[in-house]
Amino acid sequence: MNLKQVIRLIDVFYIGVILIWIAFRFDLPVAVKVQLVILGGATIIYNGYNWVKERQKENLIKRNEHRIVHLPDLNVQEGSLRKILNENYNIKLTY
């Protein structure tokens, strides 16, 4: 997990929760309480959503890593390309 993901989790489980806790814990004007709750909730939702989206992208990349084949630039005809792929990379092209 990279640093961005760790920071997102801190935002979700620490900063967003602290903002909401402050709104209910201290005697503040109602407008300030509402703003803190909205900001805390938005922090949790926004960063939680981005964390999930990034994890799904990481998992998709990991699942498809074995499918990626890097081929050299080949300036050959279609029949020759099929032969090269089949012999060198064990890839059979079907149409």
N, C-alpha and C positions, 0 to 999 in steps of 0.2 A: 504494500500500500504506500502510495507516495505522500509527500508532505501536504499537498492540497487536500487530499482525502482526510488526513488527520485533522487539519484545521477545520474542515467542514464538520467533522464529528464533535470537535470542541465547541463549535458554534451551536450545534444542535443540542448537545447534552449539558452544556455549561452556560454559555452566554445567553441563549434564548430563555433558558429556565431561570437564570438569575434575574433577568429583566422582568419576567412575570412575577417572580417571588418578591422583588422590590416593590412592585405595584401593589401587592396585597399586604405586605409586611409593614410598610411605613405609612404614616398619616400624611398623605400628599393630596394636592387638589385633584378633583375628579378628572379634569382634562389631562393632567400628567399621568394619572393611573391608566387612563384609556390609551394614551400614546405608548406607554411602556408595554402594556399587554399586546397592542397591535404590533409594535416593533419586535417583541419577543416571539410572538406567534409567527410573524413573517420570517424572522430569522430561522426558526425551527423548520418551517415548511420549505422555504427556499433552499436552504443548505441541505436539508434531508432529501429533497427531490434531486438536487444536483449530485449528491453522494450516490443515490441509487442509480441514476442515469450513467454516471461514470463507471460504477461497478459493472453494470450490464455491458458497457462498451469494452471494459477490460476482459470480461469473461468471453465476449464474442471474439475478441482478438485472439485470446488463448485457444479457443476451440478451433479457430480457422488457421492457426499458424502452420499446421502440418499440410494444409492445402495450398499454400503459397509456393509457387515454383518460379524462380528467377531464371529467365532465359536470356541468352545473348541476343543482340539484334541480328536477326537472320534475314537476309535478302534472298529468299529462295522461293521457288514455286510451291504450291499447296501440296503436291504429292511428295516432294522432297522434305517439306516440313513435317509431314506425318511420319515419314521414315526416320528422320532425326529424333523426333520426340519419342517414338516407339523404341528405337535402339538405345538412345542415351539416357532417357528419363523414364522409360517404361510407362509412357503415357499414350493412351490410344484415343485419338480424336474421332468422335462420331458426330454426324450431322443429322 
